[in-house]
Amino acid sequence: MLNRPLYFSIVTFIFMGILFPTPSTAAQEFGHISLVEEEAFILQEGREIPLKAIVNLPLIAGDTIATSSAGRCEIQFDNGTIIRLDKNTTMGIRTIKAKTLTTRWKLSTMELEAGRKNFLYEQ
């Protein structure tokens, strides 16, 4: 049987994790890579080395997706929106479902730095 102080510490640690989740896991909206043809890369904010895009790789605000000269990539977000990136395309995810100051709408902001993309969404 566990001694009383150790048992109390474990229970406290579990409850603190439930009541005060870390910011990285606290209801963060995100998308994921749903298709990769040839090559695509993800440059995450704060990292210098890009990651190779693979299916189901999560994406968050601050990530930049780039396709190669032969590559294509598809991104799907939690609300069902799909973005398809063509060859030689670079797109940055700036915000995902960010609250606005003037309306109750939540807006996502994508920045097309180069290339072409297609959006598919439902209202």
C-alpha positions, 0 to 999 in steps of 0.5 A, spaced: 500 500 500 502 507 498 504 511 504 499 517 505 503 523 502 505 519 496 498 517 495 496 524 496 501 527 491 499 522 485 491 524 486 493 532 487 497 531 480 492 528 476 487 533 479 491 539 477 492 536 470 485 535 469 483 542 472 489 546 469 491 543 462 497 546 459 496 551 453 498 546 448 493 541 449 487 546 451 482 546 446 486 548 440 483 548 433 487 545 428 487 541 421 491 535 419 495 533 412 490 528 409 493 527 402 500 528 400 503 526 392 510 526 391 513 531 396 511 537 401 514 540 407 511 543 413 515 549 417 513 549 424 513 556 427 520 556 432 523 550 428 528 551 423 528 544 420 522 543 415 518 536 417 516 532 411 509 532 410 505 525 412 498 523 412 495 525 419 500 530 421 497 535 425 497 543 423 496 549 427 496 556 427 504 558 425 505 552 420 507 553 413 506 548 408 510 548 402 509 543 396 515 541 391 515 542 383 512 535 383 508 535 389 501 536 391 498 536 398 491 536 401 489 539 408 483 538 412 480 542 418 476 540 424 470 544 421 470 539 414 474 545 410 479 542 405 485 546 402 488 543 396 495 545 394 498 545 387 505 544 385 510 549 387 505 552 392 507 555 399 501 557 404 502 559 411 496 558 416 496 564 420 490 563 425 485 558 425 478 560 428 480 566 431 475 570 435 473 577 432 472 583 435 466 586 431 462 579 430 461 572 433 464 569 427 471 565 428 475 566 422 481 562 419 487 566 416 491 563 410 497 566 407 498 564 400 505 566 399 506 562 392 503 558 387 495 556 387 490 553 392 483 550 392 478 551 397 472 546 399 467 548 404 460 547 407 456 553 410 
